[in-house]
Amino acid sequence: MIDAQRIYQIGEFAVTRVTETRIEFSPPDRLLPDWKPDTMAGYEQQLAPSHPADMRERIVTSVHTWVVSTSSTQESASAKRGQ
């Protein structure tokens, strides 16, 4: 796992984002020919919270898995781990 897991609570469900890999592309203007660096000014933190400065030099994306569990599956997993 590259970045810390992010867990969201939605009602009785816990949704965990598990980052599989982080992909760094070349400079944005190679992928998007009309790219203007100031287009993203002020949005870097929202679009890349873990690496906002990277948005200026290269396009960064990730491949991740979402794990959805209920309180009963969480209790079962904890019991198996001896917690």
C-alpha positions as CSV (number, residue, x, y, z in Angstrom):
1,M,0.0,0.0,0.0
2,I,1.4,3.4,-1.0
3,D,-0.8,5.9,0.9
4,A,-2.5,5.5,4.2
5,Q,-5.9,3.8,4.0
6,R,-8.9,6.1,4.0
7,I,-12.0,4.8,5.8
8,Y,-15.4,6.4,5.4
9,Q,-18.4,5.5,7.5
10,I,-21.7,5.4,5.6
11,G,-24.5,4.4,7.9
12,E,-23.7,0.9,9.1
13,F,-21.0,0.4,6.4
14,A,-17.3,1.1,6.6
15,V,-15.8,1.8,3.2
16,T,-12.0,1.5,3.1
17,R,-10.0,2.8,0.2
18,V,-6.8,0.7,-0.3
19,T,-4.3,2.2,-2.7
20,E,-2.8,-0.5,-4.9
21,T,-0.3,1.6,-6.8
22,R,0.4,5.3,-7.7
23,I,1.0,6.1,-11.3
24,E,3.0,9.2,-12.2
25,F,2.6,10.3,-15.8
26,S,4.8,12.7,-17.7
27,P,4.3,16.5,-17.6
28,P,0.6,17.4,-18.1
29,D,1.2,19.2,-21.4
30,R,2.4,15.9,-23.0
31,L,-0.9,14.2,-22.2
32,L,-3.1,17.4,-22.6
33,P,-1.6,19.6,-25.3
34,D,-3.6,22.7,-24.3
35,W,-2.6,22.4,-20.7
36,K,-1.9,25.7,-18.9
37,P,-0.2,25.4,-15.5
38,D,-2.4,28.1,-13.9
39,T,-5.5,26.1,-14.8
40,M,-5.0,24.0,-11.6
41,A,-4.0,26.9,-9.3
42,G,-5.9,26.6,-6.1
43,Y,-7.2,23.1,-6.8
44,E,-4.1,21.0,-6.2
45,Q,-5.0,20.2,-2.6
46,Q,-8.5,19.0,-3.6
47,L,-7.4,16.9,-6.6
48,A,-4.2,15.4,-5.0
49,P,-4.5,15.7,-1.2
50,S,-1.5,13.5,-0.6
51,H,0.8,15.1,-3.1
52,P,-0.5,18.6,-4.2
53,A,2.8,19.9,-5.5
54,D,3.0,17.0,-7.9
55,M,0.1,18.4,-9.9
56,R,2.3,21.2,-11.2
57,E,4.9,18.9,-12.7
58,R,3.2,15.7,-13.7
59,I,-0.2,14.0,-13.7
60,V,-0.5,11.6,-10.8
61,T,-3.3,9.0,-10.5
62,S,-3.8,5.9,-8.5
63,V,-5.3,2.4,-8.8
64,H,-7.2,1.4,-5.7
65,T,-9.7,-1.1,-4.3
66,W,-12.7,-0.2,-2.2
67,V,-13.5,-2.6,0.7
68,V,-17.0,-2.4,2.0
69,S,-17.8,-4.0,5.3
70,T,-20.7,-4.0,7.8
71,S,-20.4,-4.1,11.6
72,S,-21.0,-7.9,11.5
73,T,-18.1,-8.5,9.0
74,Q,-15.9,-6.1,11.1
75,E,-16.7,-8.1,14.2
76,S,-15.9,-11.4,12.4
77,A,-12.6,-10.1,11.1
78,S,-11.6,-8.8,14.6
79,A,-12.5,-12.2,16.1
80,K,-10.3,-14.0,13.6
81,R,-7.4,-11.6,14.4
82,G,-8.0,-12.3,18.2
83,Q,-9.0,-8.7,19.0
